[in-house]
Amino acid sequence: MNEAIRITPIRLIGAEGEPLGIVPTAQAMEMAREAGLDLVEVADKERPPVCKIMDYGKFKYAQSKKTHQKTHQQKLKEIRVRPKTGDHDIQTKINQARQFLEHNDKVQVNVLFRGREMQHIEEGQRVMNQVLEALVNDCKLEMPAKMEGKRMVALLAPKQSEKGGSNQSQSKPKPKPAPAPAAPGAPPGAAATAPAPKPPAPQPQPAAAQAPKPAAAPAPKPPAAAPKPPAG
């Protein structure tokens, strides 16, 4: 770093990550001093070596933080309860486990049995279920509860935040309706076209009421015959 860099020239990268080409080392150190920063060798195996103008203190802090986070992710915490543990103490253990999960640690839940308690496994199962149900929104169950000798164990892992939101469940797409079967003779995969609906059949119209026919006039009677003259 800085005056400890003996090789010249170097390939220089600016403070914003921009390439500045191959320059003499003395010129690069002068540029770093003018910016109030350091000249740090970041790739000594390259020829010419690659150096960058940066704040070395911030760089070391960022590197230390990354290393700490990687180490921190490997920790496994434990909580221990017994079948006869009271509700208040169980809640204390639940709060402790929740803090471990929030710090991205895994948590192993142990229910310990002693003596005759092994004859009542269901009591330990009840306590285990109480712990797991209280933490259901804070973790994912990496290993379900199982017996290991004289203890019942379960392993909890912290939920990982997803991009675009923390632990937000995405809605599942609604299933699409199945396509209609293809018509005979149609190429495979072609959906059948629904036939056009037929026009409704004409409904029979009621017959129009007919006007009553006028009654026929009675035929005229023939004239009465003239009376015959009396015989003389």
C-alpha positions as CSV (number, residue, x, y, z in Angstrom):
1,M,0.0,0.0,0.0
2,N,1.2,3.5,-0.8
3,E,5.0,3.8,-0.6
4,A,5.3,0.0,0.0
5,I,4.5,-0.5,-3.7
6,R,7.9,-0.9,-5.4
7,I,6.9,-2.0,-8.9
8,T,6.4,0.5,-11.6
9,P,4.4,1.1,-13.7
10,I,1.1,-0.2,-12.5
11,R,-2.4,-0.6,-13.9
12,L,-4.5,2.0,-12.1
13,I,-8.2,2.0,-11.1
14,G,-9.8,5.2,-9.9
15,A,-11.8,5.7,-6.7
16,E,-15.1,5.2,-8.6
17,G,-13.9,2.0,-10.3
18,E,-13.0,3.7,-13.6
19,P,-9.8,2.3,-15.4
20,L,-7.1,4.9,-15.7
21,G,-4.6,2.8,-17.7
22,I,-1.0,2.1,-17.0
23,V,0.8,4.9,-15.2
24,P,4.0,5.2,-13.2
25,T,3.6,4.3,-9.5
26,A,4.9,7.7,-8.3
27,Q,2.2,9.4,-10.4
28,A,-0.5,7.1,-9.0
29,M,0.5,7.8,-5.4
30,E,0.4,11.6,-6.1
31,M,-3.1,11.2,-7.5
32,A,-4.1,9.3,-4.4
33,R,-2.6,11.9,-2.1
34,E,-4.4,14.7,-3.9
35,A,-7.7,12.9,-3.4
36,G,-7.0,12.3,0.3
37,L,-7.1,8.5,-0.3
38,D,-4.7,5.6,-0.4
39,L,-3.1,3.6,-3.2
40,V,-3.8,-0.1,-2.6
41,E,-2.4,-3.1,-4.6
42,V,-5.4,-5.3,-5.3
43,A,-4.0,-7.8,-7.8
44,D,-0.3,-8.4,-7.2
45,K,-0.1,-11.4,-9.5
46,E,-1.0,-9.4,-12.6
47,R,1.7,-7.8,-14.7
48,P,1.7,-4.9,-14.4
49,P,0.1,-5.2,-10.9
50,V,-3.4,-3.7,-10.4
51,C,-3.7,-0.9,-7.9
52,K,-6.7,1.1,-6.8
53,I,-7.2,4.5,-5.3
54,M,-9.5,4.0,-2.2
55,D,-10.1,4.7,1.5
56,Y,-8.1,1.8,2.9
57,G,-9.8,2.1,6.4
58,K,-13.3,1.7,4.9
59,F,-12.0,-1.1,2.7
60,K,-10.6,-3.1,5.7
61,Y,-13.9,-2.5,7.6
62,A,-16.0,-3.8,4.7
63,Q,-13.7,-6.9,4.4
64,S,-13.9,-7.6,8.1
65,K,-17.7,-7.2,8.1
66,K,-18.0,-9.7,5.2
67,T,-15.8,-12.2,7.0
68,H,-17.8,-11.8,10.2
69,Q,-21.1,-12.4,8.4
70,K,-19.8,-15.6,6.8
71,T,-18.6,-16.9,10.2
72,H,-21.8,-15.8,11.9
73,Q,-23.9,-17.8,9.5
74,Q,-22.3,-21.0,10.6
75,K,-23.4,-20.7,14.3
76,L,-25.8,-23.2,15.8
77,K,-27.7,-22.1,19.0
78,E,-29.6,-24.3,21.3
79,I,-32.5,-24.0,23.7
80,R,-33.3,-26.7,26.3
81,V,-36.6,-27.5,28.0
82,R,-38.1,-30.4,29.8
83,P,-41.6,-32.0,29.8
84,K,-42.4,-30.3,33.1
85,T,-41.1,-26.9,32.2
86,G,-43.7,-24.2,33.1
87,D,-45.3,-21.9,30.5
88,H,-43.4,-18.8,31.7
89,D,-40.1,-20.5,31.3
90,I,-41.1,-21.9,27.9
91,Q,-42.0,-18.4,26.7
92,T,-38.6,-17.2,27.8
93,K,-37.0,-19.9,25.8
94,I,-39.2,-19.0,22.8
95,N,-38.1,-15.4,23.0
96,Q,-34.5,-16.5,23.2
97,A,-34.8,-18.7,20.1
98,R,-36.6,-15.8,18.2
99,Q,-33.6,-13.6,18.9
100,F,-31.2,-16.2,17.6
101,L,-33.2,-16.5,14.4
102,E,-33.3,-12.8,13.9
103,H,-29.5,-12.8,14.0
104,N,-29.5,-15.4,11.3
105,D,-28.5,-18.3,13.5
106,K,-29.9,-21.8,13.4
107,V,-31.6,-23.1,16.5
108,Q,-31.8,-26.6,17.9
109,V,-34.7,-27.2,20.2
110,N,-34.0,-29.9,22.8
111,V,-36.6,-31.5,25.1
112,L,-34.7,-33.5,27.7
113,F,-36.2,-36.5,29.5
114,R,-35.0,-37.9,32.8
115,G,-35.9,-41.1,34.6
116,R,-39.6,-42.0,34.4
117,E,-40.3,-39.1,32.1
118,M,-39.3,-41.5,29.2
119,Q,-42.6,-43.3,29.9
120,H,-44.5,-40.1,29.0
121,I,-43.1,-39.0,25.7
122,E,-46.3,-37.3,24.9
123,E,-45.6,-34.7,27.5
124,G,-42.3,-33.8,25.8
125,Q,-44.1,-33.7,22.5
126,R,-46.6,-31.2,23.9
127,V,-43.8,-28.9,24.9
128,M,-42.0,-29.3,21.6
129,N,-45.2,-28.5,19.7
130,Q,-45.7,-25.4,21.9
131,V,-42.3,-24.1,21.0
132,L,-42.6,-24.9,17.2
133,E,-46.0,-23.3,16.9
134,A,-44.9,-20.1,18.6
135,L,-42.0,-19.8,16.1
136,V,-43.8,-20.9,13.0
137,N,-43.6,-17.3,11.5
138,D,-40.0,-16.8,12.4
139,C,-38.3,-19.8,10.9
140,K,-38.5,-22.8,8.6
141,L,-38.4,-26.3,10.1
142,E,-35.2,-27.8,8.8
143,M,-35.5,-31.0,10.7
144,P,-38.8,-32.2,12.3
145,A,-38.8,-33.3,15.9
146,K,-37.4,-36.8,16.5
147,M,-36.0,-38.8,19.4
148,E,-32.3,-39.1,19.9
149,G,-31.6,-41.2,23.0
150,K,-33.1,-39.4,26.0
151,R,-34.0,-36.2,24.2
152,M,-36.3,-35.0,21.5
153,V,-34.7,-32.6,19.0
154,A,-35.8,-30.3,16.2
155,L,-33.8,-28.0,14.0
156,L,-35.0,-24.5,13.0
157,A,-33.4,-22.3,10.3
158,P,-34.0,-18.6,9.8
159,K,-36.2,-17.6,6.9
160,Q,-34.2,-16.0,4.1
161,S,-35.5,-12.6,2.8
162,E,-36.5,-12.8,-0.9
163,K,-35.8,-10.1,-3.4
164,G,-38.5,-7.5,-3.6
165,G,-39.6,-8.1,0.0
166,S,-39.0,-10.0,3.1
167,N,-40.7,-13.3,3.4
168,Q,-43.6,-12.3,1.3
169,S,-45.5,-15.2,-0.2
170,Q,-46.2,-14.9,-3.8
171,S,-49.7,-15.6,-5.0
172,K,-50.0,-18.7,-7.1
173,P,-51.3,-18.3,-10.6
174,K,-54.8,-19.5,-11.1
175,P,-55.0,-22.7,-13.2
176,K,-56.0,-22.1,-16.8
177,P,-59.0,-23.9,-18.1
178,A,-58.3,-27.0,-20.2
179,P,-58.5,-26.3,-23.9
180,A,-61.4,-27.8,-25.9
181,P,-60.7,-31.0,-27.7
182,A,-59.6,-30.6,-31.3
183,A,-62.1,-31.2,-34.1
184,P,-61.7,-34.4,-36.2
185,G,-59.1,-33.9,-38.9
186,A,-57.6,-30.8,-37.3
187,P,-53.8,-30.8,-36.8
188,P,-52.6,-31.9,-33.3
189,G,-52.7,-29.2,-30.7
190,A,-55.3,-27.2,-32.5
191,A,-58.2,-26.3,-30.3
192,A,-61.6,-26.9,-31.8
193,T,-63.6,-23.8,-32.8
194,A,-66.9,-23.7,-31.1
195,P,-69.7,-23.9,-33.7
196,A,-71.8,-20.8,-34.2
197,P,-75.1,-21.0,-32.4
198,K,-78.1,-21.8,-34.6
199,P,-80.7,-19.1,-34.9
200,P,-83.8,-20.0,-32.8
201,A,-86.5,-21.8,-34.7
202,P,-89.5,-19.6,-35.5
203,Q,-92.2,-20.0,-32.9
204,P,-95.6,-20.8,-34.3
205,Q,-97.8,-17.7,-34.3
206,P,-101.4,-18.1,-33.0
207,A,-103.9,-18.1,-35.8
208,A,-105.7,-14.8,-36.2
209,A,-109.2,-14.8,-34.9
210,Q,-111.6,-15.0,-37.9
211,A,-114.6,-12.7,-38.0
212,P,-117.8,-14.6,-37.8
213,K,-119.5,-15.0,-41.1
214,P,-122.8,-13.2,-41.6
215,A,-125.8,-15.5,-41.4
216,A,-127.4,-16.3,-44.8
217,A,-130.6,-14.4,-45.5
218,P,-133.6,-16.8,-45.6
219,A,-134.8,-17.6,-49.1
220,P,-138.0,-15.7,-50.1
221,K,-141.1,-17.8,-50.0
222,P,-143.0,-18.4,-53.3
223,P,-146.1,-16.2,-53.7
224,A,-149.2,-17.7,-52.5
225,A,-151.4,-19.2,-55.3
226,A,-154.5,-17.0,-56.3
227,P,-157.7,-18.4,-54.9
228,K,-159.8,-20.3,-57.4
229,P,-163.2,-18.8,-58.5
230,P,-166.1,-20.5,-57.1
231,A,-167.7,-23.0,-59.3
232,G,-170.8,-21.8,-61.1
